[in-house]
Amino acid sequence: MATQKQRSAARRNVKKAQAGAKRKQTLKNLPKRTRSALGKEANKVRRGEEPTRAELEADARRLEIRGRSKMGKAELKRAVARAKR
């Protein structure tokens, strides 16, 4: 049978694990405006109005843009647009 000290330590460990899991749910913890914007962006990609990140990275590779692997989607979009001008 576990002692009181062991039970309290186990309780603390469970709470720490739950808190860690909660922190990792990043989309859920974002502000509503940000979640809405992300959803709208995803819908544009699904409809084919916007390119995916993989497509942008392929364009960047073809245009020989340096640092493309470290760029986010918005940065890639701007860099590809600048390189195409």
Steps between C-alpha positions, in 0.01 A plus 500: 500500500627847409586750769344845524824653367496269194134578428560875516806466273293301250225763512758775429641302208155452348425872533833588336430262212150642452634857501764406242241339275278807531788729396562293189147560371618818337214559256244465775677762711525761223268802489175456308603750229818304430316166484247652258777637279673162493173330406439745216854447373452121509174529305672709231767231466236226473313693230824555311499880536824499703811281456603255770829541683643204308408664168656828612816319606520326162470839327769641729728207420445555126572873543807417715390707802747462786377419852167362378500206742503736798222724367138483601218491247446877495873566458521247217202661329667844514841366390351313203302807396814719520705249302237473226503879440 
